[in-house]
Amino acid sequence: MSPAIEAATLRLATRGSALARAQAALAAAAIERAGGPLAGKLVGDLVIVRTGGDRHQATPIDEMDGQGWFTAEIERALLEGAADIAVHAAKDLPTELAPGLEVAGVLERADPRDALVSASGGGVDALPDGAVVGSSSARRAALLHDLRPDLRCVPMRGNVDTRLGKLDAGQVDALLLAAAGLDRLGLSDRIGERLDPRAFVPAPAQGAIALEVLTGSAASAYAAAAGDATTDLEVRTERALLRALGGGCLLPFGAWARLEDGVLVLSAALAVDGVVRRAELGGDPGHTAELVARVASLLQ
């Protein structure tokens, strides 16, 4: 262990929302469990960072320029030495990280599925004709239209509690949210349906927490020790497919990789001109590039 780390505590950078803080707490616990003699003493105060995405919550996602709206300022904290490890919802990471940074560990994945939260408490099939569903995700909107063309998806941004408040106020009939986020906030009872991930394919890396560090830093070893190898494989495969398609956060695209009896299975969905293209193939987990290329060719 590095003397620099032994003499001080690791500083974790995160956004300030309740969900981001919950994810940081999970990261701290995982790092401390992997910290050997320093277990329980390794992580210090959080470094709370306000990102561009946080500052412009009134702006629709599809009107925001570039990538990294929820990560760039957190990465800057690493680069400027204000933090040792950045904690991200892995699905928020841009396809290319800032120079000098790497994801050293990915925590064991939570539920990757999307969840429907409705005013009635029921699932998608229980929604009335023409019901209004809140979501700013182009992927969720496209998959919902494919599943129920009669439903109307409207943009809705904000933290989870903000969006739930709008649902409870009757502004929409239902919301589409990540199941993992609701679970981490203790709001599992709000979920009316966890959607089939083969049909309603999740965003790449959904449900995973990424630990980003300066390449070669003393903190890298701690982040790596806290990571889960299977989740890392899944997330790398999903993000590789996103890169292969030339996409970023706005691409209406889902990817879900998982190991089934030693086979790496990759499901994907891409909306093009209102039509959802789908593909699912299995391959050798040791040859992910080949699997990604095959699935990409089916989607293009």
C-alpha positions as CSV (number, residue, x, y, z in Angstrom):
1,M,0.0,0.0,0.0
2,S,1.2,3.5,-0.8
3,P,2.6,5.5,2.1
4,A,0.7,8.5,0.8
5,I,-2.6,6.6,1.2
6,E,-1.7,5.2,4.6
7,A,-1.0,8.7,5.9
8,A,-4.3,10.1,4.8
9,T,-7.7,9.0,3.6
10,L,-9.0,8.7,0.1
11,R,-11.2,11.5,-1.2
12,L,-14.2,10.4,-3.3
13,A,-15.6,12.9,-5.8
14,T,-19.3,12.7,-6.6
15,R,-22.4,14.7,-7.5
16,G,-24.5,16.0,-4.7
17,S,-27.9,14.3,-5.4
18,A,-29.3,11.7,-2.9
19,L,-28.7,9.0,-5.5
20,A,-25.1,10.1,-6.2
21,R,-24.4,10.1,-2.4
22,A,-25.9,6.7,-2.1
23,Q,-23.6,5.4,-4.9
24,A,-20.6,7.0,-3.2
25,A,-21.5,5.3,0.1
26,L,-21.6,2.0,-1.8
27,A,-18.2,2.8,-3.3
28,A,-16.7,3.7,0.1
29,A,-17.9,0.5,1.6
30,A,-16.5,-1.6,-1.2
31,I,-13.1,0.2,-1.1
32,E,-13.0,-0.3,2.7
33,R,-13.8,-4.0,2.4
34,A,-10.9,-4.4,0.0
35,G,-8.6,-2.2,2.1
36,G,-6.9,-4.9,4.1
37,P,-5.4,-3.5,7.3
38,L,-7.1,-0.1,6.6
39,A,-10.6,-1.5,6.3
40,G,-13.1,0.8,7.8
41,K,-10.6,3.7,7.9
42,L,-9.8,4.3,4.3
43,V,-12.3,6.8,2.9
44,G,-12.6,10.3,4.2
45,D,-15.1,13.1,3.4
46,L,-16.8,13.2,0.0
47,V,-15.9,15.9,-2.5
48,I,-19.2,17.2,-3.8
49,V,-19.1,18.5,-7.4
50,R,-21.9,20.3,-9.2
51,T,-21.8,19.3,-12.9
52,G,-23.1,21.0,-16.0
53,G,-26.0,18.6,-16.1
54,D,-26.9,19.6,-12.6
55,R,-26.7,23.3,-13.4
56,H,-28.9,23.1,-16.5
57,Q,-31.8,20.8,-15.4
58,A,-34.3,23.0,-17.3
59,T,-32.5,22.2,-20.6
60,P,-33.7,19.1,-22.4
61,I,-31.0,16.5,-22.7
62,D,-31.2,16.5,-26.5
63,E,-30.5,20.2,-26.6
64,M,-27.2,19.9,-24.6
65,D,-24.0,20.1,-26.5
66,G,-21.2,17.4,-26.4
67,Q,-20.8,14.7,-23.8
68,G,-19.8,14.4,-20.1
69,W,-22.6,16.7,-18.7
70,F,-22.6,14.7,-15.5
71,T,-18.9,13.7,-15.4
72,A,-16.6,16.5,-16.8
73,E,-16.4,18.6,-13.6
74,I,-15.8,15.4,-11.5
75,E,-13.0,14.4,-13.8
76,R,-11.5,17.9,-13.4
77,A,-11.4,17.3,-9.6
78,L,-9.2,14.3,-10.3
79,L,-7.0,16.1,-12.7
80,E,-6.5,19.1,-10.4
81,G,-5.7,16.9,-7.4
82,A,-8.9,17.8,-5.4
83,A,-10.0,14.1,-5.3
84,D,-8.5,10.6,-5.5
85,I,-11.3,8.6,-6.9
86,A,-14.4,9.7,-8.9
87,V,-17.6,7.8,-8.4
88,H,-19.9,7.7,-11.4
89,A,-23.0,6.0,-12.5
90,A,-21.2,4.1,-15.2
91,K,-23.9,4.8,-17.8
92,D,-23.1,8.6,-17.5
93,L,-19.5,8.2,-18.6
94,P,-18.6,9.4,-22.2
95,T,-17.3,6.9,-24.6
96,E,-13.8,8.4,-24.3
97,L,-12.4,9.5,-21.0
98,A,-10.3,12.6,-20.4
99,P,-6.6,12.0,-21.1
100,G,-4.7,10.7,-18.1
101,L,-7.8,9.1,-16.5
102,E,-9.0,5.5,-16.4
103,V,-11.7,3.4,-14.9
104,A,-9.8,1.2,-12.5
105,G,-12.8,-0.7,-11.0
106,V,-16.5,-1.2,-11.5
107,L,-18.5,-2.3,-8.5
108,E,-20.7,-5.4,-8.7
109,R,-23.7,-4.5,-10.8
110,A,-27.1,-3.9,-9.3
111,D,-30.4,-4.6,-11.3
112,P,-29.7,-3.3,-14.8
113,R,-33.4,-3.1,-15.8
114,D,-35.6,-0.1,-16.4
115,A,-38.5,0.3,-14.1
116,L,-42.0,1.8,-14.7
117,V,-43.4,3.8,-11.8
118,S,-47.0,4.6,-12.3
119,A,-49.7,6.6,-10.4
120,S,-51.8,3.4,-10.2
121,G,-48.9,1.2,-9.1
122,G,-49.3,-1.1,-12.1
123,G,-47.1,-1.9,-15.0
124,V,-47.0,-1.0,-18.7
125,D,-50.0,-3.1,-19.7
126,A,-52.1,-1.5,-17.0
127,L,-51.6,2.1,-18.3
128,P,-54.7,3.5,-20.1
129,D,-54.7,4.3,-23.8
130,G,-52.8,7.6,-24.4
131,A,-51.2,7.7,-20.9
132,V,-48.4,10.2,-20.5
133,V,-45.0,8.8,-19.4
134,G,-42.1,11.0,-18.3
135,S,-38.6,10.3,-19.5
136,S,-35.8,12.4,-21.2
137,S,-34.1,9.2,-22.5
138,A,-34.4,8.8,-26.3
139,R,-33.8,5.1,-25.8
140,R,-36.6,4.7,-23.3
141,A,-38.9,6.8,-25.5
142,A,-38.2,4.7,-28.5
143,L,-38.5,1.3,-26.7
144,L,-41.8,2.5,-25.0
145,H,-43.2,3.5,-28.4
146,D,-42.2,0.1,-29.8
147,L,-43.9,-1.6,-26.9
148,R,-47.0,0.6,-26.6
149,P,-47.4,3.0,-29.6
150,D,-50.4,4.6,-28.0
151,L,-48.5,6.0,-25.0
152,R,-47.0,9.5,-25.1
153,C,-43.5,10.0,-23.7
154,V,-42.7,13.5,-22.6
155,P,-39.3,15.0,-21.5
156,M,-38.8,15.0,-17.8
157,R,-35.4,15.8,-16.1
158,G,-34.4,16.2,-12.5
159,N,-33.3,14.1,-9.6
160,V,-35.4,11.0,-8.8
161,D,-37.3,12.7,-5.9
162,T,-38.1,15.6,-8.2
163,R,-39.5,13.3,-10.9
164,L,-41.5,11.3,-8.4
165,G,-42.9,14.5,-7.0
166,K,-44.1,15.5,-10.5
167,L,-45.7,12.0,-10.9
168,D,-47.4,12.4,-7.5
169,A,-48.7,15.9,-8.5
170,G,-50.4,14.4,-11.6
171,Q,-48.2,15.9,-14.2
172,V,-47.7,12.5,-15.8
173,D,-49.3,9.1,-15.5
174,A,-46.0,7.2,-15.1
175,L,-42.2,7.5,-15.1
176,L,-39.4,5.4,-16.6
177,L,-36.4,5.2,-14.3
178,A,-33.5,2.9,-13.6
179,A,-34.4,0.1,-11.2
180,A,-31.0,0.3,-9.6
181,G,-31.4,3.9,-8.6
182,L,-34.8,3.3,-7.0
183,D,-33.4,0.3,-5.1
184,R,-30.4,2.3,-3.9
185,L,-32.7,5.0,-2.6
186,G,-35.0,2.6,-0.7
187,L,-37.8,3.2,-3.2
188,S,-38.3,-0.3,-4.6
189,D,-41.9,-0.3,-3.4
190,R,-42.6,2.5,-6.0
191,I,-41.8,0.1,-8.9
192,G,-44.9,-1.1,-10.8
193,E,-42.9,-3.2,-13.2
194,R,-39.3,-4.1,-13.9
195,L,-39.1,-4.3,-17.6
196,D,-37.8,-7.4,-19.5
197,P,-34.2,-6.4,-20.4
198,R,-34.3,-8.5,-23.6
199,A,-37.3,-6.5,-24.9
200,F,-36.6,-3.2,-23.1
201,V,-32.8,-3.3,-23.5
202,P,-31.1,-1.2,-20.7
203,A,-28.6,1.6,-21.4
204,P,-25.0,0.5,-21.6
205,A,-23.6,0.1,-18.1
206,Q,-26.9,0.8,-16.4
207,G,-26.9,-0.4,-12.8
208,A,-23.1,-0.2,-12.5
209,I,-20.9,2.2,-10.5
210,A,-17.5,3.1,-12.0
211,L,-14.5,4.2,-10.1
212,E,-12.3,6.6,-12.1
213,V,-8.8,7.5,-11.2
214,L,-5.6,9.2,-12.5
215,T,-3.8,6.6,-14.5
216,G,-1.0,5.1,-12.4
217,S,-2.0,6.8,-9.2
218,A,-1.8,5.3,-5.7
219,A,-5.6,5.2,-5.6
220,S,-5.8,2.9,-8.7
221,A,-5.0,-0.2,-6.7
222,Y,-7.8,0.5,-4.2
223,A,-10.3,1.1,-7.0
224,A,-9.3,-2.0,-8.8
225,A,-9.5,-4.2,-5.6
226,A,-13.1,-2.9,-5.0
227,G,-14.1,-3.8,-8.5
228,D,-16.0,-6.9,-9.8
229,A,-14.5,-8.8,-12.7
230,T,-17.8,-10.0,-14.2
231,T,-19.4,-6.5,-14.1
232,D,-16.2,-5.1,-15.6
233,L,-16.5,-7.5,-18.5
234,E,-20.2,-6.7,-19.1
235,V,-19.7,-2.9,-18.9
236,R,-16.6,-3.0,-21.2
237,T,-18.5,-5.0,-23.8
238,E,-21.6,-2.7,-23.7
239,R,-19.5,0.4,-24.0
240,A,-17.4,-1.1,-26.8
241,L,-20.6,-1.7,-28.8
242,L,-21.6,2.0,-28.1
243,R,-18.3,3.1,-29.5
244,A,-18.5,0.8,-32.5
245,L,-21.8,2.5,-33.4
246,G,-20.3,5.9,-33.0
247,G,-22.7,6.9,-30.3
248,G,-22.8,8.9,-27.2
249,C,-25.4,9.6,-24.5
250,L,-28.1,10.7,-26.9
251,L,-28.0,7.7,-29.1
252,P,-31.4,5.8,-28.7
253,F,-29.5,2.6,-28.0
254,G,-29.5,-0.2,-25.4
255,A,-26.9,-2.9,-24.7
256,W,-27.0,-5.7,-22.1
257,A,-24.2,-8.1,-21.7
258,R,-24.2,-11.0,-19.3
259,L,-22.5,-14.4,-18.7
260,E,-24.7,-17.4,-19.2
261,D,-23.1,-20.8,-18.7
262,G,-19.7,-19.4,-19.7
263,V,-21.0,-17.7,-22.8
264,L,-21.0,-13.9,-23.1
265,V,-24.5,-13.0,-24.4
266,L,-24.9,-9.5,-25.8
267,S,-28.4,-8.1,-26.5
268,A,-28.8,-4.7,-28.2
269,A,-31.5,-2.4,-29.6
270,L,-31.0,0.7,-31.7
271,A,-33.8,3.0,-32.9
272,V,-33.4,4.4,-36.4
273,D,-36.0,6.6,-38.0
274,G,-38.7,5.4,-35.6
275,V,-37.9,1.7,-36.1
276,V,-36.2,-0.4,-33.4
277,R,-33.5,-2.7,-34.7
278,R,-32.6,-5.6,-32.4
279,A,-29.8,-8.2,-32.2
280,E,-28.7,-10.8,-29.7
281,L,-25.6,-13.0,-30.0
282,G,-23.4,-15.1,-27.8
283,G,-19.6,-15.5,-27.9
284,D,-16.4,-16.3,-26.1
285,P,-15.9,-13.9,-23.2
286,G,-12.2,-13.9,-24.1
287,H,-13.0,-12.5,-27.6
288,T,-15.3,-9.6,-26.9
289,A,-14.1,-7.5,-29.9
290,E,-15.4,-10.2,-32.3
291,L,-18.8,-10.4,-30.5
292,V,-19.1,-6.6,-30.5
293,A,-18.3,-6.4,-34.2
294,R,-20.9,-9.1,-35.1
295,V,-23.6,-7.4,-33.1
296,A,-22.8,-4.0,-34.5
297,S,-23.0,-5.3,-38.1
298,L,-26.6,-6.6,-37.4
299,L,-27.6,-3.2,-36.1
300,Q,-26.2,-1.0,-38.9
